[in-house]
């Protein structure tokens, strides 16, 4: 069981990393329970990813660092 949890967390981390480094993200609606294989697993992994406090903290730190970099480069806000 621990291996399954570890693999799930590694997969969730991989997805988070992919989303973080992707410039364009396309979101679309997929109706639940209409023959989409893996939909339940995707729901479970998504819920785990957004409810994990360590994942939230990590994403928050990454976004803050990204924002700070953009601020320092004059991309966000004013620069003097």
Residue pairs with C-beta under 8 A, 6 or more apart in sequence:
8 45
8 48
9 48
9 52
11 45
12 45
12 48
12 49
12 52
12 55
13 55
15 45
15 49
16 49
16 55
16 58
16 59
19 25
20 59
20 62
30 36
30 39
32 39
32 43
33 39
49 55
50 56
67 76
70 76
71 77
71 79
